[in-house]
Amino acid sequence: MTIHEHTRTLGTTGPEVFALGLGCMGMSALYGDADRSEGIATIHAALEAGVTLLDTGDFYAMGHNELLVGEALRTAPAAHREQALVSVKFGALRGPDGAWEGYDGRPAAVKNFAAYSLQRLGVDHIDVYRIARLDPDVPIEETVGAIAELVEQGYVRHIGLSEVGAETIRKAAATAPIADLQFEYSLISRGIEAEILPTTRELGIAVTAYGVLSRGLISGHFTADRKLAANDFRAYSPRFQGENLQHNLNLVEALRKIAEQKGVSVAQIAIAWVLGRGEDIVPLVGARTRERLTESLGALEVTLDAGDLAAIEEAVPADAAAGERYPAAAMAHLPA
C-alpha cells in the first residue's frame, strides 16, 4: 500500500487530498539547534514519498522557516514542486530577541503578512492561510474576510483556522468557506473531541492535527535524563517538567508494550491512532530528519483493530497526561 492510497480530504471547499502532512517548524526553531541542509533533504524525501502538504508559519524563527521551505521547493524536482501544497500560519508578533508580543488579525496586517510570505516562499499563492491564534481585539469575521479577499485575488487558495473554539469556527464559517482547522491532537491531547471536532464535522471542515507525538514526548525516543537546550520549547513546557515528565513517560512505556506486540514503534502506533480517528483528520508529523520521517511514514502501514484500540485506550486514557500543553501565558490564547 502506498501513501497515495491513504487519503484525507481538505474539507468540502477543495479537491486536495493528503495522507500525512509535514510540519516544518522544528527545522528552524523551538526544538533546539537544527540542521538546515538536513531539513531541506527531509522535505525533499517527504515529497519523493508522496507527502504533499507542508506546514509552516511566518513567525517560525522570524521568517527562517518560510525561506527554508521556499529553498526546498525551489530545489525539488519540478513534479514534486508542483504537487506540493503549503499551509501558512500568520499573525504572531515577535520581537528582535524572539519574544512573543501577541497577535495581529487586522485586515491590513493579514494582507501585509501574506505579501511577505509569498516573497519568502517564492510562490504566487498560498494553499491554506490561517491566523495562528485568535486576535482578541479583532473579530474573526474581519480576519477571515481579509483572507477571503486574498482568495478572490488569487493569492490564497483556501482559508484555514488554528486553535479556536466551536463558537469561533461557526462565526468564521458564516463569513467565508473554511477548509481546515489546525489543532493539537494526539493520544494525550484530546481536547477537540468534546465540541470542536463535532463542529468541524457538522460544517464539513477538515482537521490538520499537529503535535501527534506531543513534541516527541510520546515518540518512544524521549528519556527522562535528556538535557534540553535553552532554546528548546520543551525546557519550559509543563509536560516535560519533573513529576509530570515521569508520569507521561510511564504512559509511553505502557504504549510501548502494545507497539512491541504489533512489531511497530511507539511513534508509529501513536500516529496510526490519529490516522484512525477519521478520514477528515490529517496528521502533521514534525520530522526534522529523514530517519524520523521514514519512521513516521511507516505508520501508514499500521492497522489498529478493535482490540488494539481498546488496549491503547486502557494504556493511555483520555486526560491521562500530566501538565498543560503550553506554559500558562500561551494557554491564555487558546480556547477553554
N, C-alpha and C positions, 0 to 999 in steps of 0.2 A: 504494500500500500504506500503510495507517495503522498507528499504534503499536499498536492493538488486535489487529492481525493477527500481531504478533510477541509470542509469549507464552512466559514462563518459569514453571515450576511451583515453588511453595514446598514442596518436599519431598513426602512422602507423607502428611503429617499434616493437610493442609488444601487446600481447592479454589482458593485465591488464585493468580492468575497475573499476571505482570508482563512488561514488555519491558525497560525501563530503570528504575532507581531513582534518586532524587535524594539525594545526600549533602549534608546541610545544614551540616556543621561549619564550613566556611570562611566562612559568613555571619556567624560570631560570633568565631572565634578561629583562631589558629595560622598564618594566612597574611597577617599584617599587618592594617591597619585595614580594616573592611568597612562597607558602606553598608546599614543596616538596612532602609530603605524599598525599596532595590533587591533585597535578599534576599527580602523578602516578595513583591514583584512577580514575582520569579523562581519562587518556589514556586507562586504563582497561575498563572503561564504554564505551568509543568510540569503542573499539574492540568488546565488547559484543554486541553493537548496529549494528555492521556490517561495521563500518568505517575501511578501510584497509590502507589508505595512511597516514603516519606520516611524518611530515616535520620538519627538524632540521638543525642546522649549527654547524660546528666545532668551530666557534668563539662565539657562544652564551654562554656568561659567561665563556669563555675560556675553553670549553670542558664540563662544568657542564651539559648542556642540553643533550649532547650525552650520558653522564653517566646516566642521569635520564631516557632517553628513553630506554637505554640498560637495566636498572633495571626493568622498566615497562615490557619490552618484556620477560625478564628472569623469572619474577614472574607471568606472564599471563598464563592462561590455554594453553596447547600445541596447540590446534586447533586454538586459536586466534593468538598465536605467529606465527604459520606457514602461516596464511593468511596476516599478516602484511607486508607492503611494506614501506621501509624507503627511503626518499629523503633527501639528504645531500647537503648543500652549503658549499663551502670551499673558501679559498683564501684571506679572510680579515685578515689583520695583526693587532694584538693588543699588547699593552704594559702592563707591570705589574699593572699599575694604571688604566687599562681599556681603555686607549687612542687608537684611531683608527690611524693606521700607514700606510694605503694604501692597495694595493692588490698585490698578487704574483701569476701569472699564468704560471710560467716557468714549463716545463715538469717535472723536478726533484722535484719541490715543489709540483706539483699535486700528484705525487706518494707518497711523504712523508706525505702530509696531509691525503691521503687515508689510509695509514698504521696506523696512529694514530686513525682515525675514526673507522676503523674496530675493533681495540682493545677496544676503549671506548664503542662502541655499543654492543660488544660481538657477532658479526655476521661474517659470512665468505664471505659475499658480500653486496654491497650497491645497492639498486634497481635503484635509479636515482641519478646521481652525477653531480654537476654543480658548476662552479665558480660563486660566489655571485655577482661580478661586473667585468666588463671587465678590465683587466690589460692594461693600455695604453702603456706599454713598451713591451708587448708580443703579437704577432699576435694571434688572436683567433684560427687560424688553428693549431698553436703549442699546445695550451692548450687543445683543443678538440682532437687533435691527441694523446696526452698523455692519456686522458680518454679512447680513443678507444683502446689503448694498454691494459689498465686495463680491458676493456670489453673482449678482446681476452684472457686474462689470467684468467678470471672468477671472478675477484674481484668487477666488476661493471656490472649491467645488461643493463642499459640504460643511454644515455647521455642527459643531460639537459642544459639549458641556463637560465640566470636570468638577467632581467633588461637590455637588449641590444636592439639596434635598428634593423631595417629591413635589412640594409646592412650587419651587423654582423651576423644576422641569416642566411643569404644566404651564407656567407663565411663558417660558421660553418657547414651548411648542405651539402656544396660541399666537405667537408673534411670527414665527417662520418655521419651516420644516427642520427638525433636529434629527441628524443621522445617528449620533452616537453620544453616549455618556462615558467618560473615563472615571474610574473609581478604583480604589484599592480593594481587592477581593482575593482572598486566599483561605486556606483551611483555618487560619487563626485571625482572619479579618473578614467577618461575615455580616457586617452592619447593613449592607444593602438588601439583605434578604427580606426584611420585615415590610418595608414600604417602598423603597426606591426601585428594586427590581420588578415588583408587580406594576409599578407605574410605567417604567420603560417598556415593559411588555404590553401593557394596555395601549400605549401610544405608538408601538412599532419602532422603538428606539433601541439600537444595539448597545452593547456594553463592551468597552475595552478594559480588561481587568489588569491593572498594574500591581506590582508587589506580590505576584503569585507565589514567590518564595520568601516573602516578607523580608526583603533586603538581604537575602542569604541566610536568615535565621533558621528557616526550615528546609534548607537545601541539602542538609546532611553533611556539609563541609565546614560549618562553623563550630568552633570549640570554645569552651569556657575560658581557656587561657590565652586566647588570641588577643594580641595587642593592637589596638586601633589607633591610627594616626589622628592628630588633632583636626585635620581637615576631612575626617570621615564622619558623616552624619550619625552613624551608629554609635559613636563615642558619647553622644548626648541623647540618643533615643531611649525612652523608658524601657522598652522591651529587651534592651541589651545591657541593662544595669543590674548588678548584684544578684539578689534573690530572684528577681524577675527573669534574668537570663537563665539561671539554673533551672527554674520551673519550666521555661519554654523549651530548653534543650531536653528536658525529660520527656516532653511531648514528642520531640523529634525522635528520641530513641524508641518510643512506643510505635511511631510510624515506621521506623527503620525495620522493625520486626516484620511488618506486613510487606514492606518493599522486598525484603530478602526472600520471603516466601514466594514472591512472584518473580524473583530473579531480575528485579529492576532497581534503580537507585531511588533514594529518598526524594531527590528533586523530581525525577520522572513521575513518581506516583503523586506528588503534590500538584504538578502541572496537569497531569491526567485528570485529577479530581476537578480542577477548574474547567478543563475541556468538557467534562461530562455534565456540567451544570446547565447546558443549553446551547443550541445552535446559534443563539443570539449573543453569546459571550466569546470574545476574542482575547485569549491570554497574551499579555505582553511579557516576554522574557527579557530580563535585563542582563543578558550575557555580555561580558566585556572581552571575552577571548573566544577563539574558535573551539577550544576544548569544551568550554561550558556550553557554547551554542550546540555542539554536537550532542552533548548530553540532553539538553532541553528538547531538541528535535526528536530524540528517542521517545519522548512522552507520547508522540503521535501513534506509536505502535502499542501502547499500553491500553488494554481493555479492562475496565473495572466492572465486575458483575455485582449482583445484589449482596452477596456475601462479603466481597471486598469493601463495598461502601459501608456496610454495617460495621465491619471491623475498624475502618477508618474513623467512623463517627464515634465509636467507643473509645478509640485511642486518643482522638483529638476532637472532643465535643465542641459545639459552638460556644463561644465566650470562654474557652479554656485558657486563652493566652493571659499572661500576667503583664500589665503595663499598657499604656495607651499607644496608639500608632505613632504619634508625634509628641514632642515636648508641648507643654501647656500653651505656650504662645502661639504655636502653629495650630493646635486643636481649636483655638478660638475662631479660626476662619473656616471651620468645617461644619457641616450640618449636624445637628444634635442626633 
